[in-house]
Amino acid sequence: MSNDLAARAHDLDVTVWVGKSGIAPVVDELQDQLQNENLVKVKFLRAARGGTSTEELAEELAEQVNAEIIDVRGHTAVFHK
């Protein structure tokens, strides 16, 4: 991960929220945002996580949108296309 991307990721606002319906409903939205923005920050709400870690959900979501995970902190992940 480049320091530049990490620094920019830190200042991003969350623009995608994953809730109790899981990651499926946000795949299209995240893809759309990644087309327009270099980095997108996603928050995984407690209801989405269940018994799954944020890292596992982020990896699954990254795979579905063909993106790279720049950072995972707490319940938030930053994706890069």
Biopython code that builds the backbone (N, CA, C, O; Angstrom):
import numpy as np
from Bio.PDB.StructureBuilder import StructureBuilder

atoms = [
    (1, "MET", "N", (0.848, -1.184, 0.000)),
    (1, "MET", "CA", (0.000, 0.000, 0.000)),
    (1, "MET", "C", (0.883, 1.233, 0.000)),
    (1, "MET", "O", (1.809, 1.343, 0.804)),
    (2, "SER", "N", (0.600, 2.144, -0.888)),
    (2, "SER", "CA", (1.403, 3.357, -0.942)),
    (2, "SER", "C", (0.991, 4.297, 0.186)),
    (2, "SER", "O", (-0.163, 4.318, 0.615)),
    (3, "ASN", "N", (1.954, 5.062, 0.647)),
    (3, "ASN", "CA", (1.665, 6.021, 1.721)),
    (3, "ASN", "C", (0.679, 7.079, 1.249)),
    (3, "ASN", "O", (-0.137, 7.568, 2.030)),
    (4, "ASP", "N", (0.755, 7.430, -0.034)),
    (4, "ASP", "CA", (-0.156, 8.428, -0.592)),
    (4, "ASP", "C", (-1.603, 7.950, -0.494)),
    (4, "ASP", "O", (-2.472, 8.693, -0.037)),
    (5, "LEU", "N", (-1.865, 6.715, -0.920)),
    (5, "LEU", "CA", (-3.226, 6.174, -0.843)),
    (5, "LEU", "C", (-3.693, 6.075, 0.599)),
    (5, "LEU", "O", (-4.838, 6.403, 0.910)),
    (6, "ALA", "N", (-2.817, 5.627, 1.472)),
    (6, "ALA", "CA", (-3.173, 5.488, 2.889)),
    (6, "ALA", "C", (-3.513, 6.843, 3.498)),
    (6, "ALA", "O", (-4.464, 6.962, 4.270)),
    (7, "ALA", "N", (-2.741, 7.851, 3.150)),
    (7, "ALA", "CA", (-2.991, 9.198, 3.675)),
    (7, "ALA", "C", (-4.319, 9.730, 3.162)),
    (7, "ALA", "O", (-5.089, 10.321, 3.919)),
    (8, "ARG", "N", (-4.589, 9.522, 1.883)),
    (8, "ARG", "CA", (-5.856, 9.989, 1.309)),
    (8, "ARG", "C", (-7.028, 9.203, 1.893)),
    (8, "ARG", "O", (-8.099, 9.765, 2.120)),
    (9, "ALA", "N", (-6.831, 7.912, 2.137)),
    (9, "ALA", "CA", (-7.898, 7.069, 2.691)),
    (9, "ALA", "C", (-8.309, 7.560, 4.068)),
    (9, "ALA", "O", (-9.488, 7.521, 4.421)),
    (10, "HIS", "N", (-7.344, 8.017, 4.839)),
    (10, "HIS", "CA", (-7.616, 8.463, 6.204)),
    (10, "HIS", "C", (-8.637, 9.605, 6.231)),
    (10, "HIS", "O", (-9.469, 9.670, 7.136)),
    (11, "ASP", "N", (-8.577, 10.492, 5.257)),
    (11, "ASP", "CA", (-9.440, 11.674, 5.246)),
    (11, "ASP", "C", (-10.783, 11.470, 4.543)),
    (11, "ASP", "O", (-11.610, 12.381, 4.502)),
    (12, "LEU", "N", (-10.997, 10.288, 3.996)),
    (12, "LEU", "CA", (-12.256, 10.020, 3.281)),
    (12, "LEU", "C", (-13.442, 9.941, 4.227)),
    (12, "LEU", "O", (-13.312, 9.545, 5.385)),
    (13, "ASP", "N", (-14.595, 10.323, 3.711)),
    (13, "ASP", "CA", (-15.854, 10.077, 4.419)),
    (13, "ASP", "C", (-16.414, 8.740, 3.959)),
    (13, "ASP", "O", (-16.191, 8.325, 2.822)),
    (14, "VAL", "N", (-17.140, 8.071, 4.842)),
    (14, "VAL", "CA", (-17.816, 6.829, 4.476)),
    (14, "VAL", "C", (-18.936, 7.164, 3.502)),
    (14, "VAL", "O", (-19.746, 8.051, 3.767)),
    (15, "THR", "N", (-18.986, 6.452, 2.364)),
    (15, "THR", "CA", (-20.039, 6.707, 1.379)),
    (15, "THR", "C", (-20.867, 5.455, 1.077)),
    (15, "THR", "O", (-21.870, 5.532, 0.366)),
    (16, "VAL", "N", (-20.450, 4.303, 1.615)),
    (16, "VAL", "CA", (-21.221, 3.066, 1.444)),
    (16, "VAL", "C", (-21.347, 2.407, 2.813)),
    (16, "VAL", "O", (-20.359, 2.254, 3.531)),
    (17, "TRP", "N", (-22.570, 2.018, 3.168)),
    (17, "TRP", "CA", (-22.811, 1.336, 4.431)),
    (17, "TRP", "C", (-23.354, -0.053, 4.154)),
    (17, "TRP", "O", (-24.291, -0.215, 3.372)),
    (18, "VAL", "N", (-22.763, -1.063, 4.800)),
    (18, "VAL", "CA", (-23.241, -2.434, 4.669)),
    (18, "VAL", "C", (-24.029, -2.759, 5.925)),
    (18, "VAL", "O", (-23.495, -2.723, 7.033)),
    (19, "GLY", "N", (-25.320, -3.082, 5.742)),
    (19, "GLY", "CA", (-26.202, -3.338, 6.874)),
    (19, "GLY", "C", (-26.622, -4.784, 6.962)),
    (19, "GLY", "O", (-25.912, -5.681, 6.507)),
    (20, "LYS", "N", (-27.794, -5.007, 7.556)),
    (20, "LYS", "CA", (-28.235, -6.368, 7.851)),
    (20, "LYS", "C", (-28.494, -7.210, 6.609)),
    (20, "LYS", "O", (-28.547, -8.437, 6.698)),
    (21, "SER", "N", (-28.655, -6.571, 5.450)),
    (21, "SER", "CA", (-28.872, -7.326, 4.211)),
    (21, "SER", "C", (-27.572, -7.866, 3.630)),
    (21, "SER", "O", (-27.589, -8.595, 2.639)),
    (22, "GLY", "N", (-26.441, -7.509, 4.246)),
    (22, "GLY", "CA", (-25.150, -8.022, 3.785)),
    (22, "GLY", "C", (-24.578, -7.220, 2.634)),
    (22, "GLY", "O", (-25.010, -6.102, 2.353)),
    (23, "ILE", "N", (-23.596, -7.816, 1.974)),
    (23, "ILE", "CA", (-22.860, -7.066, 0.948)),
    (23, "ILE", "C", (-23.557, -7.041, -0.414)),
    (23, "ILE", "O", (-23.316, -6.137, -1.213)),
    (24, "ALA", "N", (-24.418, -8.023, -0.685)),
    (24, "ALA", "CA", (-25.052, -8.102, -2.016)),
    (24, "ALA", "C", (-25.719, -6.794, -2.454)),
    (24, "ALA", "O", (-25.532, -6.373, -3.596)),
    (25, "PRO", "N", (-26.494, -6.136, -1.573)),
    (25, "PRO", "CA", (-27.181, -4.908, -2.015)),
    (25, "PRO", "C", (-26.246, -3.731, -2.315)),
    (25, "PRO", "O", (-26.669, -2.774, -2.965)),
    (26, "VAL", "N", (-24.993, -3.774, -1.862)),
    (26, "VAL", "CA", (-24.104, -2.623, -2.068)),
    (26, "VAL", "C", (-23.086, -2.831, -3.181)),
    (26, "VAL", "O", (-22.322, -1.917, -3.495)),
    (27, "VAL", "N", (-23.062, -4.019, -3.784)),
    (27, "VAL", "CA", (-22.069, -4.312, -4.826)),
    (27, "VAL", "C", (-22.165, -3.300, -5.972)),
    (27, "VAL", "O", (-21.157, -2.712, -6.364)),
    (28, "ASP", "N", (-23.370, -3.094, -6.510)),
    (28, "ASP", "CA", (-23.532, -2.166, -7.634)),
    (28, "ASP", "C", (-23.159, -0.740, -7.246)),
    (28, "ASP", "O", (-22.498, -0.031, -8.004)),
    (29, "GLU", "N", (-23.591, -0.331, -6.053)),
    (29, "GLU", "CA", (-23.285, 1.029, -5.585)),
    (29, "GLU", "C", (-21.781, 1.232, -5.450)),
    (29, "GLU", "O", (-21.249, 2.261, -5.867)),
    (30, "LEU", "N", (-21.101, 0.257, -4.871)),
    (30, "LEU", "CA", (-19.650, 0.374, -4.709)),
    (30, "LEU", "C", (-18.960, 0.396, -6.069)),
    (30, "LEU", "O", (-18.025, 1.171, -6.274)),
    (31, "GLN", "N", (-19.403, -0.433, -6.988)),
    (31, "GLN", "CA", (-18.817, -0.420, -8.337)),
    (31, "GLN", "C", (-18.993, 0.949, -8.986)),
    (31, "GLN", "O", (-18.057, 1.485, -9.578)),
    (32, "ASP", "N", (-20.191, 1.513, -8.873)),
    (32, "ASP", "CA", (-20.454, 2.837, -9.437)),
    (32, "ASP", "C", (-19.524, 3.887, -8.826)),
    (32, "ASP", "O", (-18.949, 4.708, -9.541)),
    (33, "GLN", "N", (-19.383, 3.852, -7.507)),
    (33, "GLN", "CA", (-18.537, 4.846, -6.838)),
    (33, "GLN", "C", (-17.076, 4.667, -7.224)),
    (33, "GLN", "O", (-16.353, 5.650, -7.385)),
    (34, "LEU", "N", (-16.633, 3.418, -7.374)),
    (34, "LEU", "CA", (-15.240, 3.176, -7.754)),
    (34, "LEU", "C", (-14.961, 3.632, -9.188)),
    (34, "LEU", "O", (-13.817, 3.936, -9.526)),
    (35, "GLN", "N", (-15.992, 3.683, -10.033)),
    (35, "GLN", "CA", (-15.820, 4.198, -11.399)),
    (35, "GLN", "C", (-15.515, 5.699, -11.355)),
    (35, "GLN", "O", (-14.765, 6.217, -12.183)),
    (36, "ASN", "N", (-16.110, 6.385, -10.374)),
    (36, "ASN", "CA", (-15.990, 7.840, -10.295)),
    (36, "ASN", "C", (-14.901, 8.312, -9.340)),
    (36, "ASN", "O", (-14.337, 9.392, -9.515)),
    (37, "GLU", "N", (-14.611, 7.504, -8.341)),
    (37, "GLU", "CA", (-13.634, 7.883, -7.312)),
    (37, "GLU", "C", (-12.527, 6.841, -7.259)),
    (37, "GLU", "O", (-12.763, 5.659, -7.509)),
    (38, "ASN", "N", (-11.346, 7.277, -6.940)),
    (38, "ASN", "CA", (-10.203, 6.382, -6.830)),
    (38, "ASN", "C", (-10.298, 5.512, -5.577)),
    (38, "ASN", "O", (-9.912, 4.343, -5.586)),
    (39, "LEU", "N", (-10.812, 6.098, -4.511)),
    (39, "LEU", "CA", (-10.923, 5.409, -3.222)),
    (39, "LEU", "C", (-12.338, 5.549, -2.684)),
    (39, "LEU", "O", (-12.951, 6.609, -2.804)),
    (40, "VAL", "N", (-12.858, 4.474, -2.086)),
    (40, "VAL", "CA", (-14.190, 4.513, -1.477)),
    (40, "VAL", "C", (-14.109, 3.860, -0.108)),
    (40, "VAL", "O", (-13.555, 2.771, 0.045)),
    (41, "LYS", "N", (-14.671, 4.544, 0.891)),
    (41, "LYS", "CA", (-14.670, 4.024, 2.264)),
    (41, "LYS", "C", (-16.025, 3.393, 2.567)),
    (41, "LYS", "O", (-17.074, 3.994, 2.337)),
    (42, "VAL", "N", (-15.978, 2.161, 3.091)),
    (42, "VAL", "CA", (-17.189, 1.387, 3.376)),
    (42, "VAL", "C", (-17.231, 1.056, 4.864)),
    (42, "VAL", "O", (-16.239, 0.615, 5.445)),
    (43, "LYS", "N", (-18.391, 1.276, 5.467)),
    (43, "LYS", "CA", (-18.598, 0.950, 6.886)),
    (43, "LYS", "C", (-19.457, -0.307, 6.983)),
    (43, "LYS", "O", (-20.514, -0.402, 6.359)),
    (44, "PHE", "N", (-18.991, -1.263, 7.769)),
    (44, "PHE", "CA", (-19.728, -2.503, 7.994)),
    (44, "PHE", "C", (-20.425, -2.403, 9.348)),
    (44, "PHE", "O", (-19.784, -2.484, 10.396)),
    (45, "LEU", "N", (-21.736, -2.227, 9.315)),
    (45, "LEU", "CA", (-22.508, -2.085, 10.550)),
    (45, "LEU", "C", (-22.582, -3.421, 11.295)),
    (45, "LEU", "O", (-22.402, -4.483, 10.699)),
    (46, "ARG", "N", (-22.843, -3.358, 12.583)),
    (46, "ARG", "CA", (-22.881, -4.555, 13.416)),
    (46, "ARG", "C", (-23.817, -5.619, 12.843)),
    (46, "ARG", "O", (-23.500, -6.809, 12.857)),
    (47, "ALA", "N", (-24.974, -5.182, 12.338)),
    (47, "ALA", "CA", (-25.963, -6.123, 11.790)),
    (47, "ALA", "C", (-25.411, -6.891, 10.591)),
    (47, "ALA", "O", (-25.820, -8.025, 10.342)),
    (48, "ALA", "N", (-24.488, -6.286, 9.851)),
    (48, "ALA", "CA", (-23.915, -6.939, 8.671)),
    (48, "ALA", "C", (-22.897, -7.986, 9.078)),
    (48, "ALA", "O", (-22.743, -9.007, 8.407)),
    (49, "ARG", "N", (-22.208, -7.735, 10.168)),
    (49, "ARG", "CA", (-21.092, -8.594, 10.545)),
    (49, "ARG", "C", (-21.541, -9.933, 11.111)),
    (49, "ARG", "O", (-20.972, -10.970, 10.772)),
    (50, "GLY", "N", (-22.548, -9.922, 11.964)),
    (50, "GLY", "CA", (-22.951, -11.187, 12.574)),
    (50, "GLY", "C", (-21.740, -11.873, 13.182)),
    (50, "GLY", "O", (-21.075, -11.299, 14.045)),
    (51, "GLY", "N", (-21.445, -13.085, 12.748)),
    (51, "GLY", "CA", (-20.275, -13.798, 13.266)),
    (51, "GLY", "C", (-19.063, -13.657, 12.371)),
    (51, "GLY", "O", (-18.074, -14.366, 12.555)),
    (52, "THR", "N", (-19.123, -12.750, 11.400)),
    (52, "THR", "CA", (-18.048, -12.594, 10.424)),
    (52, "THR", "C", (-17.218, -11.359, 10.759)),
    (52, "THR", "O", (-17.749, -10.352, 11.228)),
    (53, "SER", "N", (-15.920, -11.445, 10.517)),
    (53, "SER", "CA", (-15.076, -10.276, 10.788)),
    (53, "SER", "C", (-15.202, -9.255, 9.663)),
    (53, "SER", "O", (-15.585, -9.583, 8.540)),
    (54, "THR", "N", (-14.875, -8.027, 9.990)),
    (54, "THR", "CA", (-14.875, -6.959, 8.990)),
    (54, "THR", "C", (-13.914, -7.305, 7.861)),
    (54, "THR", "O", (-14.216, -7.063, 6.692)),
    (55, "GLU", "N", (-12.755, -7.873, 8.204)),
    (55, "GLU", "CA", (-11.760, -8.240, 7.189)),
    (55, "GLU", "C", (-12.326, -9.253, 6.205)),
    (55, "GLU", "O", (-12.126, -9.128, 4.997)),
    (56, "GLU", "N", (-13.037, -10.261, 6.721)),
    (56, "GLU", "CA", (-13.617, -11.282, 5.841)),
    (56, "GLU", "C", (-14.662, -10.681, 4.914)),
    (56, "GLU", "O", (-14.681, -10.978, 3.720)),
    (57, "LEU", "N", (-15.529, -9.840, 5.460)),
    (57, "LEU", "CA", (-16.543, -9.188, 4.635)),
    (57, "LEU", "C", (-15.901, -8.280, 3.586)),
    (57, "LEU", "O", (-16.334, -8.251, 2.434)),
    (58, "ALA", "N", (-14.883, -7.552, 3.985)),
    (58, "ALA", "CA", (-14.197, -6.643, 3.057)),
    (58, "ALA", "C", (-13.549, -7.427, 1.921)),
    (58, "ALA", "O", (-13.616, -7.012, 0.764)),
    (59, "GLU", "N", (-12.922, -8.557, 2.243)),
    (59, "GLU", "CA", (-12.291, -9.375, 1.213)),
    (59, "GLU", "C", (-13.327, -9.916, 0.234)),
    (59, "GLU", "O", (-13.100, -9.933, -0.975)),
    (60, "GLU", "N", (-14.453, -10.352, 0.761)),
    (60, "GLU", "CA", (-15.520, -10.870, -0.092)),
    (60, "GLU", "C", (-16.063, -9.775, -1.011)),
    (60, "GLU", "O", (-16.283, -10.003, -2.200)),
    (61, "LEU", "N", (-16.273, -8.593, -0.451)),
    (61, "LEU", "CA", (-16.781, -7.473, -1.229)),
    (61, "LEU", "C", (-15.764, -7.040, -2.284)),
    (61, "LEU", "O", (-16.135, -6.764, -3.424)),
    (62, "ALA", "N", (-14.496, -6.979, -1.916)),
    (62, "ALA", "CA", (-13.438, -6.585, -2.863)),
    (62, "ALA", "C", (-13.397, -7.545, -4.048)),
    (62, "ALA", "O", (-13.226, -7.127, -5.193)),
    (63, "GLU", "N", (-13.554, -8.810, -3.764)),
    (63, "GLU", "CA", (-13.552, -9.820, -4.826)),
    (63, "GLU", "C", (-14.726, -9.588, -5.793)),
    (63, "GLU", "O", (-14.567, -9.696, -7.009)),
    (64, "GLN", "N", (-15.887, -9.272, -5.245)),
    (64, "GLN", "CA", (-17.078, -9.089, -6.075)),
    (64, "GLN", "C", (-17.012, -7.848, -6.956)),
    (64, "GLN", "O", (-17.604, -7.821, -8.035)),
    (65, "VAL", "N", (-16.304, -6.830, -6.511)),
    (65, "VAL", "CA", (-16.224, -5.594, -7.305)),
    (65, "VAL", "C", (-14.862, -5.448, -7.993)),
    (65, "VAL", "O", (-14.579, -4.431, -8.627)),
    (66, "ASN", "N", (-14.026, -6.482, -7.856)),
    (66, "ASN", "CA", (-12.700, -6.482, -8.479)),
    (66, "ASN", "C", (-11.883, -5.265, -8.048)),
    (66, "ASN", "O", (-11.323, -4.545, -8.875)),
    (67, "ALA", "N", (-11.831, -5.054, -6.730)),
    (67, "ALA", "CA", (-11.096, -3.917, -6.177)),
    (67, "ALA", "C", (-10.053, -4.414, -5.182)),
    (67, "ALA", "O", (-10.050, -5.578, -4.780)),
    (68, "GLU", "N", (-9.188, -3.514, -4.806)),
    (68, "GLU", "CA", (-8.132, -3.806, -3.841)),
    (68, "GLU", "C", (-8.506, -3.154, -2.510)),
    (68, "GLU", "O", (-9.052, -2.051, -2.484)),
    (69, "ILE", "N", (-8.212, -3.836, -1.415)),
    (69, "ILE", "CA", (-8.437, -3.249, -0.088)),
    (69, "ILE", "C", (-7.174, -2.477, 0.283)),
    (69, "ILE", "O", (-6.076, -3.035, 0.309)),
    (70, "ILE", "N", (-7.342, -1.197, 0.568)),
    (70, "ILE", "CA", (-6.218, -0.350, 0.951)),
    (70, "ILE", "C", (-5.991, -0.411, 2.457)),
    (70, "ILE", "O", (-4.853, -0.422, 2.926)),
    (71, "ASP", "N", (-7.088, -0.451, 3.208)),
    (71, "ASP", "CA", (-6.966, -0.407, 4.663)),
    (71, "ASP", "C", (-8.246, -0.934, 5.303)),
    (71, "ASP", "O", (-9.342, -0.723, 4.783)),
    (72, "VAL", "N", (-8.100, -1.619, 6.430)),
    (72, "VAL", "CA", (-9.249, -2.004, 7.256)),
    (72, "VAL", "C", (-8.935, -1.558, 8.669)),
    (72, "VAL", "O", (-7.937, -1.969, 9.260)),
    (73, "ARG", "N", (-9.806, -0.709, 9.203)),
    (73, "ARG", "CA", (-9.641, -0.237, 10.583)),
    (73, "ARG", "C", (-10.976, -0.324, 11.287)),
    (73, "ARG", "O", (-11.967, 0.243, 10.827)),
    (74, "GLY", "N", (-11.005, -1.014, 12.375)),
    (74, "GLY", "CA", (-12.253, -1.155, 13.108)),
    (74, "GLY", "C", (-13.275, -1.851, 12.215)),
    (74, "GLY", "O", (-13.083, -2.999, 11.816)),
    (75, "HIS", "N", (-14.348, -1.157, 11.909)),
    (75, "HIS", "CA", (-15.411, -1.740, 11.083)),
    (75, "HIS", "C", (-15.531, -1.016, 9.748)),
    (75, "HIS", "O", (-16.588, -1.011, 9.118)),
    (76, "THR", "N", (-14.419, -0.403, 9.329)),
    (76, "THR", "CA", (-14.393, 0.370, 8.095)),
    (76, "THR", "C", (-13.270, -0.145, 7.191)),
    (76, "THR", "O", (-12.176, -0.462, 7.657)),
    (77, "ALA", "N", (-13.563, -0.221, 5.893)),
    (77, "ALA", "CA", (-12.559, -0.639, 4.916)),
    (77, "ALA", "C", (-12.513, 0.379, 3.786)),
    (77, "ALA", "O", (-13.522, 1.000, 3.451)),
    (78, "VAL", "N", (-11.326, 0.541, 3.204)),
    (78, "VAL", "CA", (-11.156, 1.448, 2.083)),
    (78, "VAL", "C", (-10.781, 0.614, 0.862)),
    (78, "VAL", "O", (-9.859, -0.200, 0.902)),
    (79, "PHE", "N", (-11.527, 0.839, -0.231)),
    (79, "PHE", "CA", (-11.338, 0.096, -1.465)),
    (79, "PHE", "C", (-10.756, 0.999, -2.545)),
    (79, "PHE", "O", (-11.021, 2.200, -2.586)),
    (80, "HIS", "N", (-9.947, 0.386, -3.427)),
    (80, "HIS", "CA", (-9.279, 1.104, -4.505)),
    (80, "HIS", "C", (-9.445, 0.296, -5.783)),
    (80, "HIS", "O", (-9.285, -0.925, -5.779)),
    (81, "LYS", "N", (-9.766, 0.976, -6.874)),
    (81, "LYS", "CA", (-9.946, 0.293, -8.168)),
    (81, "LYS", "C", (-8.748, 0.550, -9.033)),
    (81, "LYS", "O", (-8.690, 0.069, -10.165)),
]
sb = StructureBuilder()
sb.init_structure("model")
sb.init_model(0)
sb.init_chain("A")
sb.init_seg("    ")
for serial, (resi, resn, name, xyz) in enumerate(atoms, 1):
    if name == "N":
        sb.init_residue(resn, " ", resi, " ")
    sb.init_atom(name, np.array(xyz, "f"), 0.0, 1.0, " ", f" {name:<3s}", serial, name[0])
structure = sb.get_structure()
